[in-house]
Amino acid sequence: MKIKCLIVAFFCFGIAVAQQNFTLKDCDDALQKNNLQLLAQQYNISAAQAGIIQAKIWEQPVVTADVNAYNPEARRYFDIGTNGQKFFAVEQLIYLGGKKKNEIRFAKTNAEIAGLQFEELLFNLKGQLHRSFYSVYFDNKKIAAIELQISQIEALLKSYEVQADKGNIPLGDVVRLQSLVLNLKNDRIEIIRNNTSERQNLNFLTGIDGIITPSINEKEIVQNFKTEKFKKDELLALAKEKNPEFLIAQKNIEAQQIAVKWQKALSVPDITAGMAYDQNSGAFHDQVNVTLGIPLPLWNKNKGNIKIAEAQLGETKAKAEFQSNLLKSNIESAYNIWKIQQSESENLKESACQNLETVYKGVLFNFQKRNISLFEFTDFMESYNQSNLQINEIYKQLILSGETLNHITNTNLF
């Protein structure tokens, strides 16, 4: 028996150590520090910035050497002396038509898109984190309230079972209390099942081991999410200014416009310019020449690639317009849902919640004193449990709807 007690005590101590209280800021900081998806995306930014460096680099100059291997007249090998023959040339490719300028602009735009993609990932992960954080908090409250009811009713049930064995009360009363306990336990299991996935999400996003217990000033937070500090008409403009998904769509148009210009620039022939020295094979001894070369644009004018780039530009513009319409629709929907949740929460007066707890304690006390019937007690307990769950769900949905608006506008509206 002592060994069992020690095992239970050790297990409980382990749970206590594993549980950690975290504020939302703590979780946000852990997300940016530990999340592997964010760390991986940062390498994409570095790669895009390296692309700018590469785009600025010109082609290497080409050096050509032509030296005599065998002079049949003098019967001499490698005759490269004063009367021999050697030829040297150096050539450089010179881009025309703005190719290099457009290549650099395209690389810079891609780097900006990579930065926005990082912001988009952070934006989405923070949205998930905030939803899970508040969901876990209010689900924990629901579970704690149900467990308190279960413990109190089970204590009553034990005394009822003793009295039923003695024949002082009918067995049906015991069964009714047992049924009430089972219903409460089923409610708890359902909430725990939903809560488990949100808890796992918190651990996954933050990279924190152990049980994360959200810590908030509930009264202050709820009041904050009830208060409308913005005008509905301002939300769309705010989202178009800060929403990463919308900004990426706009930046993709810019990148594709540059791509079209780049493809058109590629149709312009480039010049190869250079200098050459010829010892004896030219018209003059020790001849120095200037060389120029340019391909004739007879067949390949890059028309196919230009048309491809223009078609991709049209596709990008259509996608950006879709993203704009989707953003507008999402804001309208999110705002309407928040207004409904705000109205629901406004109908919940703090005094009403306090009165519910007062009545609960009074009913429990009076039932223990046998001042009310079992039917009245169980009927109230079922109503109380549902009311308690609904109150927490209303506050939870208020905050989640507000977080959705925060997420879409990428702004702390609340």
C-alpha positions, 0 to 999 in steps of 0.5 A, a space after each residue: 500500500 505504501 509503495 502504491 502511495 509513493 508511485 501515485 505521489 511521484 506521478 502527481 509530482 511529475 504532472 505538477 512539474 510538467 505543467 507550465 503557466 504561459 501568457 500569450 506573449 510567452 507563447 508568441 515568443 516561443 513560436 518565433 524562437 523554436 518553430 522549425 517551420 519559421 526557421 526553415 523559411 528564414 533560409 529561403 530569405 537568405 537564398 533569395 538575397 543571395 540571388 540578388 548578389 548573383 544577378 549583379 554578376 557579369 559574365 566572365 571575360 574570355 581569354 584566348 591564346 593561339 601559339 605556334 606548335 611547329 614551324 615547318 620552315 624553320 623545323 622548330 617546335 613552339 616557335 613563339 620567339 621574335 620571329 615566331 607566331 602567337 596570338 592573344 585575345 580577351 573578350 567581354 560580353 556586354 548586355 544590351 536592352 536592359 537585361 541585367 537591370 531587369 534581372 537584378 530587379 526581378 531578383 530583388 522582387 523575389 527577395 521581397 516576396 520571400 520576406 512576405 512569405 515569411 511574414 505570411 507563415 508567421 501570420 498563419 502560425 500566430 493565428 493558429 496559436 492564438 486560437 489554440 491558446 484561448 480554446 485551451 483556456 476556456 476548455 480548461 475552465 469548463 473541465 474544472 467546473 465539471 470536475 468540481 460538480 462531479 466531486 461534490 455529487 460523488 460525495 453525495 452519492 456515497 452517502 446516498 448509497 449508504 442510506 439506500 443499503 439501509 433502506 432509508 431512501 429508494 434505490 431510484 434516487 441513487 440511480 438518478 444521482 449516478 445518471 447525473 454523474 455519468 452525464 457530467 463525465 460524458 460532457 467532460 470527456 467530450 471537452 477533453 477530446 477537443 482540448 487535447 488536439 488544441 493542446 498538441 497544437 500549442 506544443 507543436 507551434 511553440 516547441 515547448 514540452 509539457 503541459 501548457 496552461 494558458 494564463 490570462 486576465 479574463 475580465 480584462 481580455 473579455 472587456 477588450 474584445 467586446 469593445 469596438 475600437 475601429 470603424 468597419 469601413 477601415 478594415 479593408 484598407 487596413 487589411 490591404 496594407 498589412 495582410 501578407 497574402 494580399 501583399 504577396 499577390 500584389 508583389 507577384 504582379 510586380 515580379 511578373 511585369 518585370 519578367 515580361 520586360 526581361 523577356 523582351 530585353 532578352 530579344 535584343 542581341 548582346 555585343 561581345 567586345 574585346 582586344 586581340 594581339 597578333 604577332 605575325 599572322 595578320 596584315 601587320 607585324 605585332 598587330 593589335 585589333 579591336 574585336 566586336 561581335 553581335 548575333 543577327 536576330 534572324 530567327 530567334 527573337 524570343 517571341 515564345 518566352 515573351 508570350 509565356 511571360 505575358 500569359 503568366 502576367 494575366 494569370 497573376 493579375 486574375 489571382 490577385 483580383 481573386 485574393 482581393 475579393 476573398 479578402 473583402 468577403 472574409 472581412 465582411 464575414 469575420 466582422 459580422 460574426 464578431 458583432 454577433 458574438 459581441 452582442 451575445 457577450 453583452 447580454 451576459 451580465 457579470 452579476 448574472 454569472 455571480 448569481 448563478 454561482 450563488 444559486 448553485 451553492 445555495 441549491 447544493 447546501 439545501 439539498 444536503 440539508 434535505 430542504 429540496 427534492 432530488 428531482 429539483 436538485 438534479 434538474 437544477 444541476 443539469 441546467 447549471 452545467 449547461 449554463 456554465 458551459 454556454 457562458 464559457 463558450 460565448 466568451 471563447 467565441 467572442 475572443 476567437 471571432 476577434 482574433 479572426 479579425 486581428 488575423 485577417 487585418 494582421 493588426 492588433 485591433 483588440 
